[in-house]
Amino acid sequence: MMVIKIILLLMISKNAFSLHCMADNEKQDFDVSRKALSEIKADIQNIRNTLYSDYHQVVNKMYAVLRKRSDSLSKLDQKIQKIDNDFKFVEKTCQNTDDVELDKYNGHCYHYGTDKIDWFTAKKNCKKIGGYLVKIDNKDENKRIHSIIRKTGKNHWIGLADFTEGQFRWTFDQSLATSIPWFPGRGKHDTNRNCVNIGDSSGQWDDRTCSYKLPYICERNLCK
């Protein structure tokens, strides 16, 4: 449409500008030319605005995609760095814990800490040797552990706690404990008794204040 206007404008203006003084019909052609010129200028401005808008939309979309890709790569890099740090920690831990006494049973490796400490310190000590406070998966494992600590005559910390009241979770993987062999009267809602230990006499579990001092049981996924 704009091309047609330009052609008409050229045809009309050729006649309009060939005379110094314009007759009525030439004045009419001149006015038509002026109007056509104004319309062409408006069309050109609209096209320019459209191109400018389209350009910025494309650029913004490309920027959003690149930003999203960049964020994904940054997150991936962080995960890789964390895995690398974990490998370095395990390697360093294994090199420095050759003298740690481990009890091996059915693919599990346990360390029975003899010093009496609070639950949080026990958790840190387990981490230092490349492990975690023990997660007891079933009755057989509980029976095996009980057979060891029964000889000590002392309850031992395990890796179970309910820092969200009533939700006892394993610190190893934050999974909920589904079946808990509580000592009678224990495991009830009590905001002051959040950390769990296994009893030496019966193998049943008891919840105590986390500041209470007991021996502890660590578990490691890697053992020599």
Stockholm file with secondary structure:
# STOCKHOLM 1.0

chainA/1-224         MMVIKIILLLMISKNAFSLHCMADNEKQDFDVSRKALSEIKADIQNIRNTLYSDYHQVVNKMYAVLRKRSDSLSKLDQKIQKIDNDFKFVEKTCQNTDDVELDKYNGHCYHYGTDKIDWFTAKKNCKKIGGYLVKIDNKDENKRIHSIIRKTGKNHWIGLADFTEGQFRWTFDQSLATSIPWFPGRGKHDTNRNCVNIGDSSGQWDDRTCSYKLPYICERNLCK
#=GR chainA/1-224 SS CHHHHHHHHHHHHHHHTTCSSCCHHHHHHHHHHHHHHHHHHHHHHHHHHHHHHHHHHHHHHHHHHHHHHHHHHHHHHHHHHHHHHHHHHHHHHHHHCTTCCCEEETTEEEEEEEEEECHHHHHHHHHHTTCEECCCCSHHHHHHHHHHHTTTTSCEEEEEEEEETTEEEETTTCCBCCCCCBCTTCSSSCTTCCEEEECTTTCCEEEECTTSCEEEEEEESCCC
#=GC SS_cons         CHHHHHHHHHHHHHHHTTCSSCCHHHHHHHHHHHHHHHHHHHHHHHHHHHHHHHHHHHHHHHHHHHHHHHHHHHHHHHHHHHHHHHHHHHHHHHHHCTTCCCEEETTEEEEEEEEEECHHHHHHHHHHTTCEECCCCSHHHHHHHHHHHTTTTSCEEEEEEEEETTEEEETTTCCBCCCCCBCTTCSSSCTTCCEEEECTTTCCEEEECTTSCEEEEEEESCCC
//
